[in-house]
Amino acid sequence: MVIELNTRNNQLLSALIQAESVVTALSERGITVLSVMMRDNRPRIHIARHAYCEQLIRDGQAAYLHFGKGRQGPLKQGVFNQDGCQVYWSESLH
């Protein structure tokens, strides 16, 4: 039990260190990080929409996920992976 718990803790710490590195890199680009959460032992980083996101979409390094329609049109999020973390932003709220 102790060994299993230590392994899980180490995996979580490793993922948090990855997230810290990605948050730092995004911040250096001037991107606002809104939140960080863990999902399936993988960091998910929510950012504010930024011109860099549009560049990644144009270059095929990011994609949109569509979730239906809201009052103002289609609901979608942009998403890309960076260093083991999933980074996403909302296009629906703009």
Secondary structure, DSSP 4 states (H G I P E B T S, - for coil): -HHHHHHHHHHHHHHHHHHHHHHHHHHHTTPPEEEEEEETTEEEEEE---HHHHHHHHTTS-EEEEEEEETTEEEEEEEEEETTEEEEEESTT-
